[in-house]
Amino acid sequence: TFAPAPSTPTGKKAARRRHCARLNALDNTDLFALHQAQLELFRHNLRVREEKHYDPNDPTLKFVETEDELDFLCEGFTSHRALMSCGHAVTPTSLTNWCLKLLDDGESRFVCGQTGCNVEWSYEEVCKMALLTPEEKKLFEKAMKSNAARANTRPCPGCESPVVRTDVFNLRVHCSVCSVNRSGSYDFCWQCLREWKGPDPRSDRCDNDGCCNQSVKTLQTCPEMLLEDVKCPSIRACPTCGILQQHDKGGCKNVYCPRCRKYFCFVCLSVTQLHQCSVAAPRQTSVPVWQKK
């Protein structure tokens, strides 16, 4: 039995409305300030489009009879709901809108929007579950690349001024503005955006409770698959730029990364387009840092 059309908005969904309020609240000044790629994406999202629908006979999807957990604006999309890898139910249109919001916010990775769930989805999973059109894929990849190029700047949790991360291998970042205003050195964690705790340098986490790299967690816990008779993890981080990629279990082991536009071997992680190997690289314990030239 497949999921019926959503009923009237629930209180839980109404409480989540604030997460995507910006989708309908942009004024001309905001739009003018957006990066060209993001502006194009946003105008694409604001156009009236026909709602996307899953094929109810698709055996690769797990359908559920529950609410659309990414329909933050309570739009009541009528498609069947299917489970993402994190276990939350979506429709293709709600997932597309959520990912558009992430890109508009400057993100180049796709993380679940449910409170308490920080699971990162691979770009391949997003393409499949959001039923992205060729036009949407082109726009997504353009924005992903643009956002990644500016990903070394984050707002200080103490004063919200932009801070540049100078050492990509150390999560401890210094804020000169807070250090002056507080009459003492102020450092924060690039990962959890809280005041730094513990020794440094650290590239995995600080000593704050709950500080962890969700991408590494995904790499460590994803199921295995058989690819060209070699067992390997079903999700890999691109060895060049670090974005997570999920193999579709079919086709070649040499895959193309839409973010850095490089080829790599999904089995042994060699950066090459033409490659033969028979031994899989172990599960990745860190996410490669993109050394952009």
C-alpha positions in Angstrom: 0.0 0.0 0.0 1.4 3.4 -1.0 1.2 6.6 0.9 -2.0 8.7 0.4 -2.1 12.3 -0.3 -1.2 14.5 2.7 -4.1 15.7 4.9 -4.3 19.1 6.5 -1.1 20.5 8.0 -0.2 19.1 11.4 1.1 21.2 14.4 4.5 19.6 14.0 4.7 20.7 10.4 3.6 24.2 11.3 6.3 24.4 13.9 8.9 23.6 11.3 7.6 26.4 9.0 10.3 28.8 10.1 13.1 26.7 8.5 12.1 27.6 5.0 10.3 30.9 5.5 13.0 32.7 3.4 11.7 30.9 0.3 8.7 33.3 0.2 10.2 36.3 2.0 12.9 37.5 -0.3 12.7 41.1 -1.4 14.4 42.8 -4.4 17.4 43.9 -2.3 18.0 40.3 -1.1 17.8 38.9 -4.6 20.2 41.6 -5.9 22.8 40.6 -3.3 22.7 36.9 -4.2 25.5 35.3 -6.2 24.6 34.9 -9.9 24.3 31.1 -9.7 22.2 31.2 -6.5 20.0 33.9 -8.0 19.3 31.7 -11.0 18.5 28.8 -8.7 16.1 30.9 -6.7 14.2 32.3 -9.6 14.0 28.7 -10.9 12.5 27.7 -7.6 10.0 30.6 -7.5 8.5 29.8 -10.9 5.3 27.8 -10.9 6.3 24.3 -11.8 4.3 21.1 -12.1 4.7 19.0 -9.0 7.0 16.0 -9.3 5.6 12.5 -8.5 7.4 9.2 -7.7 6.6 6.2 -9.8 4.6 4.0 -7.4 5.9 0.9 -9.2 9.6 1.9 -8.7 11.1 -1.1 -6.7 14.1 0.9 -5.7 12.1 3.2 -3.5 10.7 2.4 0.0 7.3 4.0 0.3 5.7 4.9 3.6 2.3 6.1 4.9 3.5 9.1 6.8 3.7 12.9 6.5 6.2 14.6 4.1 8.9 15.5 6.6 10.5 18.2 4.4 7.2 20.0 3.6 8.1 22.8 5.9 5.7 25.3 4.3 2.8 22.8 4.5 2.2 22.9 0.8 0.6 19.4 0.8 2.5 17.8 -2.1 0.4 14.9 -3.4 3.2 12.5 -4.4 3.8 9.3 -2.5 6.3 9.6 0.3 9.6 7.7 0.2 12.3 7.2 2.7 15.7 8.8 2.4 18.8 7.0 3.6 18.5 8.7 7.0 15.0 7.3 7.4 13.0 10.5 6.9 10.1 10.6 4.5 10.1 13.1 1.5 8.4 13.9 -1.7 10.5 14.8 -4.8 9.3 18.4 -4.7 9.8 19.0 -1.0 13.3 17.5 -1.3 14.1 19.8 -4.3 12.9 22.8 -2.3 15.0 21.9 0.7 18.1 21.4 -1.3 17.5 24.7 -3.1 17.4 26.4 0.3 20.7 24.8 1.4 22.3 26.1 -1.8 20.9 29.5 -1.3 22.3 29.5 2.3 25.8 28.9 0.8 26.0 25.2 1.4 27.7 22.8 -1.1 26.6 19.6 0.8 23.1 18.3 1.3 22.1 17.6 4.9 18.7 16.4 6.2 16.6 19.2 7.5 14.9 17.3 10.4 15.8 18.5 13.9 18.4 16.3 15.4 19.3 14.6 12.1 22.5 15.8 10.5 22.9 13.0 8.0 24.5 14.1 4.8 23.0 12.8 1.6 25.1 12.1 -1.4 24.5 14.1 -4.5 23.5 10.9 -6.3 20.8 10.2 -3.7 19.5 13.8 -4.1 19.4 13.5 -7.9 17.4 10.3 -7.6 15.1 11.1 -4.8 14.4 14.7 -5.9 13.8 13.5 -9.5 16.1 16.4 -10.7 15.7 17.4 -14.3 18.8 17.9 -16.5 18.3 21.7 -16.1 18.1 21.4 -12.3 21.2 19.2 -12.2 23.1 21.9 -14.2 22.0 24.6 -11.8 22.7 22.5 -8.7 26.2 21.7 -9.8 26.9 25.3 -10.7 25.8 26.5 -7.2 27.7 23.7 -5.5 30.9 24.7 -7.1 30.3 28.4 -6.4 29.5 27.8 -2.7 32.5 25.4 -2.3 34.8 28.2 -3.5 33.6 30.4 -0.7 33.4 27.7 2.0 36.4 28.9 3.9 34.5 31.7 5.6 32.0 31.3 8.4 30.3 33.6 10.9 31.9 33.8 14.4 29.4 32.4 17.0 30.4 35.2 19.3 29.9 38.3 17.1 28.7 36.9 13.8 31.5 38.7 11.9 32.9 36.6 9.0 36.1 34.7 9.8 38.4 33.1 7.3 39.9 29.7 8.1 43.6 29.9 7.4 44.5 26.3 8.3 42.2 23.7 6.6 43.7 21.0 8.8 42.9 22.7 12.1 39.3 23.2 13.4 40.4 25.8 15.9 39.7 29.3 14.4 40.6 32.7 15.9 38.2 35.7 15.9 40.1 39.0 16.2 36.9 41.0 16.7 35.8 39.0 19.8 39.4 38.9 21.1 39.4 42.7 21.1 35.9 43.2 22.5 36.4 40.6 25.2 39.9 41.7 26.1 41.2 38.2 25.7 41.8 35.6 22.9 38.6 34.1 21.5 38.7 30.9 19.4 35.9 28.8 18.2 35.4 25.4 16.5 34.9 25.5 12.7 32.8 22.4 12.9 30.3 22.9 15.7 30.5 26.7 15.8 31.0 26.9 19.6 33.8 28.4 21.7 36.8 26.1 21.4 37.4 23.4 24.0 40.3 21.1 24.3 43.8 21.0 22.8 44.7 21.8 19.2 45.5 21.4 16.4 42.6 19.0 15.7 41.1 18.1 12.4 38.4 15.7 13.7 36.5 17.5 16.5 36.8 19.7 19.5 36.0 18.7 23.1 32.5 20.2 23.0 29.7 17.6 23.5 28.2 16.5 20.2 30.9 17.9 18.0 31.4 15.4 15.2 31.9 15.2 11.5 28.6 13.9 10.1 30.2 13.2 6.7 32.8 10.9 8.3 30.0 9.2 10.3 28.2 8.5 7.0 31.3 7.1 5.4 31.9 4.8 8.4 28.3 3.4 8.6 27.1 3.2 5.0 26.4 -0.3 3.7 28.8 -2.2 1.5 28.2 -3.1 -2.1 29.7 -5.3 -4.8 31.2 -3.3 -7.7 32.9 -5.2 -10.5 33.3 -8.2 -8.2 35.0 -6.1 -5.5 33.4 -5.4 -2.1 33.6 -1.7 -1.1 31.6 1.0 0.7 28.5 2.2 -1.2 29.4 5.9 -0.3 32.8 7.5 -0.9 34.1 11.0 -0.4 35.7 12.4 -3.6 39.5 12.2 -3.0 39.9 15.6 -4.6 37.1 17.8 -3.1 35.6 15.7 -0.4 31.9 15.7 -1.5 30.1 12.4 -0.8 29.2 10.3 -3.7 26.9 7.2 -3.7 27.3 4.6 -6.5 24.2 3.4 -8.3 25.5 -0.2 -8.2 25.6 -0.3 -11.9 28.0 0.8 -14.6 31.7 1.6 -14.3 33.7 2.0 -11.1 35.4 5.1 -12.5 33.0 7.9 -11.5 32.8 11.6 -12.3 32.5 14.3 -9.5 30.2 17.2 -10.5 31.8 19.4 -7.9 35.5 19.4 -8.8 34.9 17.8 -12.3 37.5 15.1 -11.7 37.3 11.3 -12.2 38.2 8.8 -9.6 38.0 5.1 -9.0 35.2 4.3 -6.5 36.9 1.1 -5.5 40.5 2.1 -4.7 40.0 6.0 -4.7 42.7 6.6 -7.3 42.2 9.9 -9.1 42.1 8.8 -12.7 39.7 8.2 -15.5 41.2 5.0 -16.9 42.2 2.6 -14.2 42.2 -1.1 -13.3 42.3 -2.4 -9.7 41.2 -5.4 -7.8 41.6 -4.3 -4.1 39.3 -1.8 -2.5 40.6 1.1 -0.4 39.4 0.9 3.3 36.6 3.0 4.6 37.6 6.6 4.7 38.2 8.0 8.2 38.4 11.7 7.1 37.0 13.9 4.4 39.6 15.2 1.9 40.1 18.9 1.9 39.9 20.5 -1.6 43.2 22.2 -2.4 41.9 24.6 -5.0 44.6 26.1 -7.2 
